[in-house]
Amino acid sequence: MSSGGHDSHIPLKTYFNILVALLILTVVTVAAARVDFGAFNTIIALGIASAKAFLVLGWFMHLKFDDKIYWVMFGTSIFGLVLLYFFSVLDIYTRIMQISPL
C-alpha cells in the first residue's frame, strides 16, 4: 500500500547526526538553565527548544521532504499560537496598567 507521500530514503548517518545535534542542544539547554540571563532566560530557552523542534519535525517526522503545504499548515498554526500569546500578554499588561498606572 502506498501512502501517497514521497519515498525519500534518508541515510542512517543523517539520523545519527541529528541525534548528536539534539544531544548537544540538550546539554546547551541544561547549561543555559544554570546561568541567569535575566529577562532573556525565556527567550533563550524558547530558541533552543525551537531549534530542537525544527530538527525533530524536519527529519524524524519527514516534514523537510514532504509537500510545502504541510509547512504552510505548520507555519499557520505557529502564527496562531504566537498571536494567542501576544493577545494574552497584551491583556495582562492592560490589566496591570489599570490597577497601577505608571
N, C-alpha and C positions, 0 to 999 in steps of 0.2 A: 504494500500500500504506500502510495506517495502522499506526503503531507502537503504538497503544493509549494513548499518553500525551496530555497536553494540548498543544494547538497555541497556545501563548501567544506572541504577537508582541511582541518587546522592541524598542523604538526604538533606532536606531543611536546616538543621543545617550547613552543609558544605558550602552552598551558603551564609548563614549569616556570617560564619567565614571568608570567602573570602571577603565579603563586609566590614567587620570590618578591615581586613588586608589592603584593598585598602584605606579605610578612614584614617587609621593610616599612611600609606605611603604618602597620600596626605598632611597630617599635617607635616610629616617629609620633604616633598618637599617644603612646604611654609617656614618652619623653616630654611631649608638649603639655601633657596634663600635670606634670610635676613642676613646670615653670609658670610663674604668674605673669601673664601678658597684659594684665589689667582688663580694659574694656575689649581687647582683641581676643580673649580666650574663646568666646563662642565663634567668632569669625574663623579663627584658625582651625578649631575643631570641625566646623562645618566644611571648610575647604578640604581638609584631609579626608573626611568622610565622603565628600563628593568625588574625590579622585578615586577612592576605593570603589564607590558605587559605579562610576564610569567603567572601571576595569571589569567588574562583575557583569554589568549589563552588556558591555560591548563584546566580550569574548565568551564568558561562560554561558550567557543567555543568547549569544549569537546575534545580538542586535546590530552589531557592526556590519554583518554580512547580509542582513535582511533588507527588505524594501524600505525606501525612505519614508513611506507613510507611517511606519512604526516610530521613526524618530520624530515625526511631526506630532503623533499622538502622545509620545513621551514628553516632548517639549511643551505641549499644551497643558498637560497635567502638572508639570513642574511650574509653569507660569501661573496656573490656577492656585497652586499651593503658595507660591510667593505672594500673589495678590491677596489671598486669605490672611496670610501672616501680616502683610502690610496694613490691611484694614484693622486687624486685631491690635496691632501696636498703635495705630492711629487712634483707635477708640480708647485704649488705656491712657495714652498721652492726653487726650482731650478731657478725660475724666479727672486726671490728676491736676490739670490746669484749672478746672472748675473748682476744685477743693482748695487749692493753694496757688493763686496766681503769682507769677514772679514779678 
